[in-house]
Amino acid sequence: MPKVTSMYKAEVKEKIIRAAIDSFAQTGFDRTKMEDIAKRLGLSKGTIYLYFKSKEDLFLAICEHNMQQSDREDAGLFVRKDNIASDAEQIYDNIRRREQGNDRVMLEMVAESARNPKLKKAMYELHVKVHEHVMQAVKSKIDEGFLRKDVDAASLAIALVALYDGLAVNRMLGISDAVNKKAWVTMIKTMIAGSS
C-alpha cells in the first residue's frame, strides 16, 4: 500500500475546503451536508471526516485558511503613508477575493448560530481569532511606527472588523461594491490619519 504523504494530505484538505466554500455558497451552511461536499469531490463522507470532525470544524478551517492567505497577501501593505488609499483598496479587494462571495453564507451562519449552540460556539471562537489576527496586524504597524504608540490596538481591531462586517450587510442589501469600497477606503484613511 502506498504511503500517504503530508503533501497529499494538505492537497486533499485544500480541495475539501474549496468544495465546502462552493457548497456553502450554493446551498447555505444549514442545508449543506458533509456528504454533499464529499460527492462534489468524488470522495466518501468518511474521508471528509478524517480531515474535519464536523461541519462547524470545516467552517473554522475555511476561516483559518483565509487568515493565513491574508498574512501572505497583505504583508507588504501599509508601509508608506503616501500609499494609504491604494493599500486600503488592495486590502479590500484581497478580502473580497478570499471570501469568494461568501457574505451570504457568513450572515446565514450568524443567524443559524442563534439556534445552534455548537455553531454559536464556533462563530464566537472565529470572531475571537479574527479580532486577535487583526489586532496583531495593528500592533505590528504600531511597532513599525506607522501608527502612534498610544493607539489601542484591540479597539482599533474591533472597529476594523465591525466596519467590514457592516459593509457585508450593505452588500446583502444591494449597496454596490464600489460604494462600499469607497466607504472602506475613506474610513481607513481617516482612522490612520487620526492614529498616525
Residue frames as a rotation matrix with the C-alpha (Angstrom) as fourth column:
MET 1
0.585 0.811 0.000 0.00
0.811 -0.585 0.000 0.00
0.000 0.000 -1.000 0.00
PRO 2
-0.119 -0.665 0.737 1.46
0.558 -0.659 -0.504 3.42
0.821 0.351 0.450 -0.94
LYS 3
-0.425 -0.140 -0.894 2.34
0.873 -0.327 -0.363 5.79
-0.241 -0.935 0.261 1.89
VAL 4
0.606 0.661 0.442 0.13
0.708 -0.702 0.079 8.89
0.363 0.266 -0.893 2.17
THR 5
-0.485 -0.871 0.077 2.42
0.774 -0.469 -0.426 11.91
0.407 -0.147 0.901 2.28
SER 6
-0.267 0.342 -0.901 1.82
0.651 -0.625 -0.430 15.08
-0.710 -0.702 -0.056 4.24
MET 7
-0.875 -0.051 -0.482 1.79
-0.284 -0.751 0.596 16.97
-0.392 0.658 0.643 0.93
TYR 8
-0.744 0.653 -0.138 -1.02
0.249 0.464 0.850 14.72
0.620 0.598 -0.508 -0.34
LYS 9
-0.232 0.662 -0.713 -2.96
0.972 0.122 -0.203 15.26
-0.048 -0.740 -0.671 2.89
ALA 10
-0.529 -0.029 -0.848 -2.53
0.215 -0.971 -0.102 19.04
-0.821 -0.236 0.520 2.57
GLU 11
-0.958 0.169 -0.231 -3.78
-0.270 -0.267 0.925 18.91
0.094 0.949 0.301 -1.03
VAL 12
-0.491 0.820 -0.294 -6.85
0.635 0.568 0.524 16.87
0.596 0.071 -0.800 -0.06
LYS 13
-0.243 0.363 -0.900 -7.57
0.843 -0.380 -0.381 19.22
-0.480 -0.851 -0.213 2.84
GLU 14
-0.778 -0.106 -0.620 -7.30
-0.136 -0.934 0.330 22.22
-0.614 0.341 0.712 0.48
LYS 15
-0.864 0.485 -0.134 -9.69
-0.038 0.202 0.979 20.55
0.502 0.850 -0.157 -2.00
ILE 16
-0.290 0.774 -0.562 -12.19
0.923 0.381 0.049 19.84
0.252 -0.505 -0.825 0.77
ILE 17
-0.409 0.088 -0.908 -12.03
0.480 -0.826 -0.297 23.47
-0.776 -0.557 0.296 1.92
ARG 18
-0.918 0.042 -0.395 -12.59
-0.337 -0.609 0.718 24.74
-0.210 0.792 0.573 -1.64
ALA 19
-0.677 0.702 -0.219 -15.52
0.301 0.537 0.788 22.32
0.671 0.468 -0.575 -2.16
ALA 20
-0.264 0.568 -0.780 -17.04
0.950 0.013 -0.312 23.38
-0.167 -0.823 -0.543 1.17
ILE 21
-0.691 -0.019 -0.722 -16.81
0.029 -1.000 -0.002 27.05
-0.722 -0.022 0.692 0.20
ASP 22
-0.892 0.352 -0.283 -18.61
-0.340 -0.110 0.934 26.29
0.297 0.930 0.218 -3.07
SER 23
-0.496 0.728 -0.474 -21.23
0.630 0.677 0.381 24.13
0.598 -0.110 -0.794 -1.34
PHE 24
-0.377 0.332 -0.865 -21.92
0.774 -0.400 -0.491 26.63
-0.509 -0.854 -0.106 1.44
ALA 25
-0.802 0.032 -0.596 -22.22
-0.246 -0.927 0.282 29.44
-0.544 0.372 0.752 -1.13
GLN 26
-0.838 0.453 -0.303 -24.55
-0.219 0.228 0.949 27.41
0.499 0.862 -0.092 -3.33
THR 27
-0.104 0.862 -0.497 -26.92
0.325 0.501 0.802 25.86
0.940 -0.078 -0.332 -0.80
GLY 28
0.419 0.213 0.883 -26.18
-0.647 -0.612 0.455 27.59
0.637 -0.762 -0.118 2.50
PHE 29
-0.622 -0.729 0.286 -24.43
-0.694 0.346 -0.631 26.28
0.361 -0.591 -0.721 5.59
ASP 30
-0.320 0.550 0.771 -27.51
-0.737 0.367 -0.567 24.73
-0.595 -0.750 0.288 7.20
ARG 31
0.725 0.684 -0.078 -28.61
-0.559 0.518 -0.647 22.83
-0.402 0.513 0.759 4.07
THR 32
0.216 -0.729 -0.649 -25.15
-0.734 0.317 -0.600 21.58
0.644 0.606 -0.467 3.11
LYS 33
0.941 0.027 0.338 -24.31
-0.241 0.753 0.612 18.11
-0.238 -0.657 0.715 4.37
MET 34
0.021 -0.990 0.136 -20.83
-0.599 0.097 0.795 16.65
-0.801 -0.098 -0.591 4.65
GLU 35
-0.081 -0.011 0.997 -21.87
0.513 0.857 0.051 14.05
-0.855 0.515 -0.063 2.08
ASP 36
0.916 0.392 0.088 -22.69
0.295 -0.505 -0.811 16.87
-0.273 0.769 -0.578 -0.38
ILE 37
0.535 -0.803 -0.262 -19.13
-0.770 -0.592 0.240 18.12
-0.347 0.073 -0.935 -0.08
ALA 38
-0.235 -0.611 0.756 -17.80
-0.220 0.791 0.571 14.57
-0.947 -0.032 -0.321 -0.45
LYS 39
0.407 0.480 0.777 -19.88
0.637 0.461 -0.618 13.98
-0.655 0.746 -0.118 -3.59
ARG 40
0.940 -0.063 -0.335 -18.62
-0.234 -0.834 -0.500 17.21
-0.248 0.549 -0.798 -5.10
LEU 41
0.126 -0.989 -0.071 -15.10
-0.946 -0.142 0.292 15.81
-0.299 0.030 -0.954 -4.79
GLY 42
0.439 0.079 -0.895 -15.85
-0.519 0.835 -0.181 12.17
0.733 0.544 0.408 -5.57
LEU 43
-0.739 -0.671 0.065 -14.79
-0.393 0.351 -0.850 11.16
0.547 -0.653 -0.523 -2.06
SER 44
-0.108 0.679 -0.726 -16.54
0.669 0.590 0.452 9.19
0.736 -0.437 -0.518 0.64
LYS 45
0.667 0.422 0.614 -18.12
-0.182 -0.707 0.683 11.05
0.723 -0.567 -0.395 3.54
GLY 46
0.880 -0.371 -0.296 -15.74
0.453 0.468 0.759 9.12
-0.142 -0.802 0.580 5.81
THR 47
-0.034 -0.927 0.372 -12.77
0.944 -0.152 -0.292 10.68
0.327 0.342 0.881 4.03
ILE 48
0.126 0.153 0.980 -14.11
0.019 -0.988 0.151 14.16
0.992 0.000 -0.127 4.81
TYR 49
0.921 0.317 0.225 -14.41
-0.217 -0.061 0.974 13.17
0.323 -0.946 0.013 8.48
LEU 50
0.465 -0.845 -0.263 -10.76
0.878 0.479 0.015 12.08
0.113 -0.238 0.965 8.52
TYR 51
-0.481 -0.669 0.567 -9.88
0.652 -0.705 -0.279 15.75
0.587 0.235 0.775 7.98
PHE 52
-0.695 0.349 0.629 -12.75
-0.504 -0.860 -0.079 17.57
0.514 -0.371 0.774 9.71
LYS 53
-0.956 0.262 -0.130 -14.76
0.282 0.711 -0.644 16.24
-0.076 -0.653 -0.754 12.65
SER 54
-0.028 0.985 -0.171 -17.85
0.724 -0.098 -0.682 18.37
-0.689 -0.143 -0.711 11.89
LYS 55
0.319 0.256 0.912 -19.28
0.860 -0.482 -0.166 20.93
0.398 0.838 -0.374 9.51
GLU 56
0.999 0.026 -0.024 -18.52
0.035 -0.865 0.500 23.62
-0.008 -0.501 -0.865 12.09
ASP 57
0.330 -0.941 0.074 -14.91
0.238 0.159 0.958 22.43
-0.913 -0.299 0.277 12.24
LEU 58
-0.096 -0.299 0.949 -14.74
0.981 0.135 0.142 22.66
-0.171 0.945 0.280 8.45
PHE 59
0.754 0.427 0.499 -16.14
0.508 -0.861 -0.031 26.19
0.417 0.277 -0.866 8.54
LEU 60
0.848 -0.491 -0.201 -13.49
-0.110 -0.535 0.838 27.23
-0.519 -0.688 -0.507 11.07
ALA 61
0.003 -0.866 0.500 -10.82
0.615 0.396 0.682 25.67
-0.788 0.305 0.534 8.82
ILE 62
0.301 0.180 0.937 -12.08
0.904 -0.368 -0.219 27.81
0.305 0.912 -0.273 5.93
CYS 63
0.977 0.113 0.181 -11.72
0.049 -0.945 0.324 30.91
0.207 -0.308 -0.929 8.09
GLU 64
0.513 -0.858 0.015 -8.23
0.071 0.060 0.996 29.88
-0.856 -0.509 0.092 9.25
HIS 65
0.020 -0.449 0.893 -7.28
0.936 0.323 0.141 29.30
-0.352 0.833 0.427 5.62
ASN 66
0.616 0.302 0.728 -8.46
0.601 -0.777 -0.186 32.82
0.510 0.552 -0.660 4.75
MET 67
0.952 -0.298 -0.068 -6.48
-0.160 -0.675 0.720 34.35
-0.260 -0.675 -0.691 7.63
GLN 68
0.181 -0.926 0.332 -3.30
0.426 0.378 0.822 32.56
-0.886 -0.008 0.463 6.51
GLN 69
0.122 -0.071 0.990 -3.86
0.985 -0.117 -0.130 33.84
0.125 0.991 0.056 2.98
SER 70
0.921 0.267 0.284 -4.30
0.242 -0.963 0.121 37.36
0.306 -0.042 -0.951 4.32
ASP 71
0.625 -0.763 -0.167 -0.94
0.040 -0.183 0.982 37.16
-0.780 -0.620 -0.084 6.05
ARG 72
-0.182 -0.717 0.673 0.76
0.763 0.328 0.557 36.24
-0.620 0.614 0.488 2.78
GLU 73
0.075 0.308 0.948 -1.15
0.950 -0.311 0.026 38.65
0.303 0.899 -0.316 0.55
ASP 74
0.841 0.409 0.355 -1.30
0.294 -0.895 0.335 41.72
0.454 -0.178 -0.873 2.79
ALA 75
0.452 -0.718 -0.530 2.22
0.856 0.181 0.485 41.57
-0.252 -0.672 0.696 4.26
GLY 76
-0.535 -0.804 0.261 3.68
0.845 -0.505 0.177 44.42
-0.010 0.315 0.949 2.19
LEU 77
0.111 0.675 0.729 0.80
0.550 -0.653 0.521 46.85
0.828 0.343 -0.444 2.70
PHE 78
0.935 0.305 0.182 0.68
0.082 -0.684 0.725 49.93
0.346 -0.662 -0.665 4.95
VAL 79
0.203 -0.947 -0.251 4.40
0.975 0.172 0.140 50.56
-0.089 -0.273 0.958 4.88
ARG 80
-0.874 -0.458 0.159 4.35
0.479 -0.867 0.139 54.10
0.074 0.198 0.977 3.45
LYS 81
-0.388 0.756 -0.528 1.81
0.397 -0.379 -0.836 56.70
-0.832 -0.534 -0.153 4.49
ASP 82
-0.465 0.222 -0.857 1.50
-0.695 -0.691 0.199 58.11
-0.548 0.688 0.476 0.97
ASN 83
-0.823 0.173 -0.540 0.10
-0.306 0.666 0.680 54.71
0.478 0.725 -0.496 -0.15
ILE 84
-0.804 0.499 0.323 -2.73
-0.227 0.244 -0.943 54.54
-0.549 -0.831 -0.083 2.39
ALA 85
0.092 0.926 -0.366 -5.58
-0.819 -0.138 -0.557 54.81
-0.567 0.351 0.746 -0.13
SER 86
0.106 -0.078 -0.991 -4.16
-0.836 0.534 -0.131 52.28
0.539 0.842 -0.009 -2.59
ASP 87
-0.889 -0.435 -0.144 -3.21
-0.273 0.756 -0.595 49.91
0.367 -0.489 -0.791 0.25
ALA 88
-0.550 0.771 0.320 -6.72
-0.431 0.066 -0.900 50.15
-0.715 -0.633 0.296 1.73
GLU 89
0.308 0.638 -0.705 -8.17
-0.941 0.093 -0.327 49.39
-0.143 0.764 0.629 -1.71
GLN 90
-0.308 -0.525 -0.794 -5.84
-0.640 0.732 -0.235 46.41
0.704 0.436 -0.561 -2.07
ILE 91
-0.961 -0.001 0.277 -6.81
-0.233 0.547 -0.804 45.02
-0.151 -0.837 -0.526 1.33
TYR 92
-0.102 0.995 0.002 -10.50
-0.669 -0.067 -0.741 45.40
-0.737 -0.076 0.672 0.48
ASP 93
0.303 0.171 -0.937 -10.00
-0.916 0.324 -0.237 43.66
0.263 0.930 0.255 -2.86
ASN 94
-0.678 -0.630 -0.378 -7.98
-0.476 0.768 -0.427 40.88
0.560 -0.110 -0.821 -1.22
ILE 95
-0.764 0.461 0.451 -10.67
-0.319 0.337 -0.886 40.24
-0.561 -0.821 -0.110 1.41
ARG 96
0.216 0.908 -0.359 -13.41
-0.811 -0.038 -0.584 40.22
-0.543 0.417 0.728 -1.21
ARG 97
0.054 -0.268 -0.962 -11.48
-0.822 0.535 -0.196 37.75
0.567 0.801 -0.192 -3.37
ARG 98
-0.902 -0.431 -0.010 -10.73
-0.336 0.717 -0.611 35.48
0.270 -0.548 -0.792 -0.43
GLU 99
-0.469 0.809 0.353 -14.38
-0.486 0.097 -0.869 35.48
-0.737 -0.579 0.347 0.56
GLN 100
-0.997 0.059 0.056 -15.34
0.077 0.480 0.874 34.44
0.025 0.875 -0.483 -2.96
GLY 101
-0.482 0.866 0.136 -18.79
-0.463 -0.383 0.799 35.95
0.744 0.323 0.585 -2.48
ASN 102
-0.411 0.289 -0.865 -19.48
0.568 0.823 0.005 34.15
0.713 -0.490 -0.502 0.81
ASP 103
-0.861 0.157 0.485 -21.02
-0.409 -0.781 -0.472 37.14
0.304 -0.605 0.736 2.58
ARG 104
0.103 0.990 -0.095 -24.41
-0.773 0.140 0.618 35.43
0.625 0.009 0.780 2.39
VAL 105
0.207 -0.098 -0.973 -23.01
0.294 0.955 -0.034 32.26
0.933 -0.279 0.226 3.94
MET 106
-0.798 -0.575 -0.180 -21.45
0.361 -0.217 -0.907 34.18
0.482 -0.789 0.380 6.84
LEU 107
-0.654 0.614 0.442 -24.67
-0.718 -0.687 -0.107 36.07
0.238 -0.387 0.891 7.53
GLU 108
0.330 0.754 -0.568 -26.68
-0.465 0.654 0.597 32.84
0.821 0.068 0.567 7.35
MET 109
-0.127 -0.470 -0.873 -24.29
0.520 0.718 -0.462 31.30
0.845 -0.513 0.153 9.85
VAL 110
-0.943 -0.125 0.308 -24.69
-0.159 -0.645 -0.747 34.22
0.292 -0.754 0.588 12.23
ALA 111
-0.123 0.978 0.168 -28.48
-0.929 -0.172 0.326 33.74
0.348 -0.116 0.930 12.06
GLU 112
0.392 0.234 -0.890 -28.16
-0.138 0.971 0.195 29.94
0.910 0.047 0.413 12.37
SER 113
-0.602 -0.723 -0.339 -25.89
0.247 0.234 -0.940 30.31
0.759 -0.650 0.037 15.40
ALA 114
-0.533 0.510 0.675 -28.82
-0.807 -0.545 -0.227 31.80
0.252 -0.666 0.702 17.32
ARG 115
0.577 0.817 -0.009 -30.49
-0.799 0.566 0.202 28.37
0.170 -0.110 0.979 17.02
ASN 116
0.754 -0.394 -0.525 -27.42
0.209 0.902 -0.378 26.13
0.622 0.175 0.763 17.06
PRO 117
0.920 -0.372 0.125 -25.28
-0.267 -0.359 0.894 26.28
-0.288 -0.856 -0.430 20.24
LYS 118
0.376 -0.812 0.446 -22.45
0.650 0.574 0.498 24.31
-0.660 0.102 0.744 18.61
LEU 119
0.179 -0.252 0.951 -22.29
0.879 -0.394 -0.270 26.75
0.443 0.884 0.151 15.73
LYS 120
0.906 0.177 0.385 -22.61
0.005 -0.913 0.408 29.71
0.424 -0.368 -0.828 18.10
LYS 121
0.715 -0.699 0.018 -19.54
0.089 0.117 0.989 28.48
-0.693 -0.706 0.145 19.98
ALA 122
0.063 -0.692 0.719 -17.65
0.933 0.297 0.204 28.04
-0.355 0.658 0.664 16.68
MET 123
0.449 0.166 0.878 -18.69
0.609 -0.776 -0.165 31.52
0.654 0.609 -0.449 15.49
TYR 124
0.990 -0.120 0.068 -17.58
-0.129 -0.636 0.761 33.03
-0.048 -0.762 -0.645 18.79
GLU 125
0.396 -0.896 0.202 -14.21
0.427 0.374 0.823 31.28
-0.813 -0.240 0.531 18.55
LEU 126
0.098 -0.307 0.947 -13.87
0.986 -0.098 -0.134 32.52
0.134 0.947 0.293 14.98
HIS 127
0.783 0.268 0.561 -14.68
0.259 -0.961 0.096 36.09
0.565 0.070 -0.822 15.98
VAL 128
0.841 -0.537 -0.057 -12.08
-0.075 -0.220 0.973 35.97
-0.535 -0.814 -0.225 18.74
LYS 129
0.117 -0.830 0.545 -9.48
0.751 0.433 0.498 34.62
-0.649 0.351 0.674 16.26
VAL 130
0.295 0.048 0.954 -10.31
0.839 -0.492 -0.234 37.28
0.458 0.869 -0.185 13.66
HIS 131
0.962 0.070 0.265 -10.07
-0.053 -0.901 0.431 40.09
0.269 -0.429 -0.862 16.23
GLU 132
0.606 -0.792 0.071 -6.78
0.115 0.175 0.978 38.66
-0.787 -0.585 0.197 17.53
HIS 133
0.113 -0.540 0.834 -5.45
0.951 0.302 0.067 38.36
-0.288 0.785 0.548 13.99
VAL 134
0.501 0.149 0.853 -6.34
0.536 -0.827 -0.170 41.95
0.680 0.542 -0.494 13.10
MET 135
0.989 -0.143 0.045 -5.05
-0.120 -0.578 0.807 43.18
-0.089 -0.803 -0.589 16.47
GLN 136
0.349 -0.915 0.203 -1.66
0.535 0.372 0.758 41.57
-0.769 -0.156 0.619 15.82
ALA 137
0.065 -0.272 0.960 -1.53
0.962 -0.239 -0.133 43.30
0.265 0.932 0.246 12.43
VAL 138
0.798 0.264 0.542 -2.36
0.139 -0.955 0.261 46.63
0.587 -0.133 -0.799 14.10
LYS 139
0.852 -0.519 -0.071 0.29
0.036 -0.077 0.996 46.03
-0.523 -0.851 -0.047 16.80
SER 140
0.111 -0.854 0.508 2.91
0.894 0.309 0.323 45.35
-0.433 0.419 0.798 14.11
LYS 141
0.235 0.029 0.972 2.05
0.679 -0.720 -0.142 48.69
0.696 0.693 -0.189 12.48
ILE 142
0.983 0.037 0.180 2.43
-0.110 -0.669 0.735 50.37
0.148 -0.742 -0.654 15.88
ASP 143
0.571 -0.816 0.091 5.82
0.375 0.358 0.855 48.67
-0.730 -0.455 0.510 16.38
GLU 144
-0.018 -0.565 0.825 6.91
0.999 0.020 0.036 49.79
-0.037 0.825 0.564 12.90
GLY 145
-0.666 -0.218 -0.713 5.99
0.359 -0.932 -0.050 53.39
-0.654 -0.289 0.699 13.73
PHE 146
-0.779 0.454 0.433 3.22
0.401 -0.171 0.900 53.50
0.482 0.875 -0.049 11.13
LEU 147
0.412 0.899 0.149 0.68
0.295 -0.286 0.912 54.11
0.862 -0.332 -0.382 13.91
ARG 148
0.034 -0.356 0.934 1.15
-0.722 -0.655 -0.223 56.02
0.692 -0.666 -0.280 17.17
LYS 149
-0.795 -0.454 -0.403 2.28
-0.039 0.701 -0.712 54.11
0.606 -0.550 -0.575 20.26
ASP 150
-0.849 0.474 0.235 -0.83
-0.348 -0.165 -0.923 55.17
-0.398 -0.865 0.305 22.22
VAL 151
-0.259 0.774 -0.578 -3.27
-0.840 0.115 0.530 53.56
0.477 0.623 0.620 19.75
ASP 152
-0.146 0.332 0.932 -5.47
-0.680 0.650 -0.339 50.95
-0.718 -0.683 0.131 21.44
ALA 153
-0.822 -0.314 -0.475 -4.77
-0.569 0.492 0.659 48.00
0.027 0.812 -0.584 19.11
ALA 154
-0.822 0.547 0.158 -7.63
0.474 0.812 -0.342 45.87
-0.315 -0.206 -0.926 20.45
SER 155
0.008 0.874 -0.486 -10.25
0.198 -0.478 -0.856 48.60
-0.980 -0.090 -0.177 20.00
LEU 156
-0.199 -0.140 -0.970 -8.98
-0.831 -0.501 0.242 49.51
-0.520 0.854 -0.017 16.53
ALA 157
-0.983 -0.165 -0.079 -9.12
-0.182 0.856 0.483 45.83
-0.013 0.490 -0.872 15.52
ILE 158
-0.465 0.883 0.066 -12.73
0.618 0.377 -0.689 45.56
-0.633 -0.280 -0.721 16.70
ALA 159
0.115 0.493 -0.862 -13.61
-0.261 -0.822 -0.506 48.74
-0.958 0.284 0.034 14.79
LEU 160
-0.567 -0.407 -0.716 -12.00
-0.781 -0.009 0.624 47.45
-0.261 0.913 -0.313 11.57
VAL 161
-0.960 0.254 0.114 -13.79
0.271 0.949 0.164 44.10
-0.066 0.188 -0.980 11.77
ALA 162
-0.193 0.942 -0.273 -17.11
0.515 -0.140 -0.846 45.82
-0.835 -0.304 -0.458 12.57
LEU 163
-0.122 0.077 -0.989 -16.63
-0.629 -0.777 0.017 48.18
-0.768 0.625 0.144 9.62
TYR 164
-0.843 -0.250 -0.477 -16.05
-0.535 0.475 0.698 45.31
0.052 0.844 -0.534 7.23
ASP 165
-0.789 0.608 0.085 -18.95
0.556 0.767 -0.322 43.27
-0.261 -0.207 -0.943 8.66
GLY 166
-0.055 0.782 -0.621 -21.24
0.113 -0.613 -0.782 46.28
-0.992 -0.113 -0.055 8.24
LEU 167
-0.336 -0.130 -0.933 -20.18
-0.840 -0.406 0.359 46.63
-0.425 0.905 0.027 4.62
ALA 168
-0.999 0.031 -0.022 -21.01
0.020 0.926 0.377 42.93
0.032 0.376 -0.926 4.11
VAL 169
-0.317 0.941 -0.116 -24.54
0.614 0.111 -0.782 43.66
-0.723 -0.319 -0.613 5.32
ASN 170
-0.069 0.234 -0.970 -24.66
-0.485 -0.857 -0.172 46.62
-0.872 0.459 0.173 2.91
ARG 171
-0.804 -0.301 -0.512 -23.76
-0.591 0.317 0.742 44.29
-0.061 0.899 -0.433 0.02
MET 172
-0.837 0.535 0.112 -26.51
0.515 0.841 -0.167 41.86
-0.184 -0.082 -0.980 1.06
LEU 173
-0.008 0.870 -0.493 -28.97
0.442 -0.439 -0.782 44.76
-0.897 -0.224 -0.381 0.97
GLY 174
0.565 0.254 0.785 -27.87
0.813 -0.012 -0.582 45.76
-0.138 0.967 -0.214 -2.53
ILE 175
0.759 -0.417 -0.500 -25.40
-0.317 -0.907 0.276 48.58
-0.569 -0.051 -0.821 -1.88
SER 176
0.893 -0.394 -0.219 -22.86
-0.113 0.273 -0.955 48.45
0.436 0.878 0.199 -4.69
ASP 177
0.559 -0.773 -0.299 -19.36
0.824 0.481 0.299 47.16
-0.087 -0.414 0.906 -4.08
ALA 178
-0.169 -0.623 0.764 -17.97
0.638 -0.660 -0.397 50.44
0.751 0.420 0.509 -5.44
VAL 179
0.407 0.398 0.822 -19.84
-0.345 -0.766 0.542 52.43
0.845 -0.505 -0.175 -2.77
ASN 180
0.993 -0.036 -0.111 -18.73
0.115 0.486 0.866 50.00
0.023 -0.873 0.487 -0.05
LYS 181
0.276 -0.959 0.063 -15.11
0.940 0.256 -0.225 50.09
0.199 0.121 0.972 -1.21
LYS 182
-0.098 -0.258 0.961 -15.12
0.200 -0.951 -0.235 53.90
0.975 0.169 0.145 -1.19
ALA 183
0.750 0.423 0.508 -16.52
-0.410 -0.305 0.859 53.88
0.519 -0.853 -0.055 2.37
TRP 184
0.830 -0.505 -0.238 -13.83
0.556 0.709 0.434 51.36
-0.050 -0.492 0.869 3.42
VAL 185
-0.043 -0.908 0.417 -11.01
0.852 -0.251 -0.459 53.45
0.521 0.336 0.784 1.95
THR 186
0.136 0.174 0.975 -12.39
-0.137 -0.972 0.193 56.68
0.981 -0.160 -0.108 3.46
MET 187
0.932 0.278 0.232 -12.66
-0.264 0.083 0.961 55.15
0.248 -0.957 0.151 6.93
ILE 188
0.590 -0.790 -0.169 -9.20
0.808 0.576 0.127 53.54
-0.003 -0.212 0.977 6.76
LYS 189
-0.148 -0.651 0.745 -7.64
0.571 -0.671 -0.473 56.84
0.807 0.355 0.471 5.67
THR 190
0.376 0.395 0.838 -9.47
-0.396 -0.749 0.531 58.66
0.838 -0.531 -0.126 8.46
MET 191
0.996 0.003 -0.092 -8.51
0.078 0.512 0.855 56.08
0.050 -0.859 0.510 11.10
ILE 192
0.310 -0.951 0.002 -4.86
0.940 0.306 -0.151 56.06
0.143 0.049 0.989 10.07
ALA 193
-0.082 -0.302 0.950 -4.70
0.249 -0.929 -0.274 59.84
0.965 0.214 0.152 9.86
GLY 194
0.607 0.424 0.672 -6.09
-0.505 -0.447 0.738 60.02
0.613 -0.788 -0.057 13.40
SER 195
0.963 -0.237 0.126 -3.69
0.048 0.612 0.789 57.40
-0.265 -0.754 0.601 14.69
SER 196
0.472 -0.838 0.274 -0.51
0.721 0.189 -0.666 58.48
0.507 0.512 0.694 12.93
